[in-house]
Amino acid sequence: MNSQARPQVDVEIEPVALWSIAMLRIAMELKRPEAPGLDEIIDGVVAKMGIDKAHFEKYLAEHLGTLREAARARGYAP
């Protein structure tokens, strides 16, 4: 067994990648039976992930059409 500690590497992740992960976390939270409202979920996720909420909300607004299309295609929205 190797007793050497792994070197710590600082990796910068592109904001879009973080926002995609945040969207996944939000979707997972929404599936919980006792889930709070969407705004509360978003606030909690961006706080835990250290994401700038204003930039994330802009990203959501820009991709809302795509999200709605995907939901309709899968039968989740009228």
Contacts in CASP RR format, 6 or more apart in sequence:
PFRMAT RR
TARGET T0000
AUTHOR 0000-0000-0000
METHOD contacts of the structure
MODEL  1
MNSQARPQVDVEIEPVALWSIAMLRIAMELKRPEAPGLDEIIDGVVAKMG
IDKAHFEKYLAEHLGTLREAARARGYAP
15 51 0 8 1.000
15 55 0 8 1.000
15 59 0 8 1.000
16 59 0 8 1.000
18 49 0 8 1.000
18 51 0 8 1.000
19 51 0 8 1.000
19 55 0 8 1.000
19 56 0 8 1.000
19 59 0 8 1.000
19 60 0 8 1.000
21 49 0 8 1.000
22 45 0 8 1.000
22 46 0 8 1.000
22 49 0 8 1.000
22 51 0 8 1.000
22 56 0 8 1.000
23 60 0 8 1.000
25 45 0 8 1.000
25 49 0 8 1.000
26 38 0 8 1.000
26 41 0 8 1.000
26 42 0 8 1.000
26 45 0 8 1.000
29 35 0 8 1.000
29 41 0 8 1.000
29 45 0 8 1.000
30 38 0 8 1.000
30 41 0 8 1.000
35 41 0 8 1.000
42 53 0 8 1.000
42 56 0 8 1.000
42 57 0 8 1.000
43 53 0 8 1.000
45 51 0 8 1.000
46 52 0 8 1.000
46 53 0 8 1.000
46 56 0 8 1.000
68 77 0 8 1.000
71 77 0 8 1.000
72 78 0 8 1.000
END
